[in-house]
Amino acid sequence: MTTLLAPIPPSTNALWRAHRKGARRSRRYLAWLKEAAWEVKLQKPPRFTGPVEIQIAIGRPDQRKRDLDNVATKALLDLLVQLRVIADDSLVSALAARWDDTIAPGRIAVTIAAAN
């Protein structure tokens, strides 16, 4: 089991932008991927090759209404796959997310464990 810290990702609604040739990652998403990748790499995470269970705790950045599922899943799982922390997000067998006052505002803590 390991716990990794990173900045909160953009909302799922802000990850992609329409372009005349299809969809592209937004500048905001690309900037987050770069920053979060550096932070996670510095933590030297282990690699999980099989099924995993993931718990996500998010420090609410402000008092605005936000959908937890828009913040917690897509971008973060894609980052973990990109960095080869998990082999594929299809191998996530359990996923739990919550707002957590013990996590610094605007930060995210993700705990990954091999599934039994």
C-alpha angles and dihedrals in degrees: 000000000000137000121212129191126212142152116280110270124236117268115277086246089063099048100087136037127199116248131180090255095045133282127333134189110267121246089244091054093047091050091050092048091053095047096042093046091056092048094048094045090054088058090059097223121202120243121250113204101178138042116324140191117220131199119190125197118187130195105222105239095208141341097274118122110262133175108239094213092054091057103034112051131027102047094039095050091046089053092051090051093045090053091044092238086130123024096227136344089237085072092065103112097176131022129183128176134182143166106250126195091200091065116082113258112271093017132109130207117200121191116199124192133173109257118242 
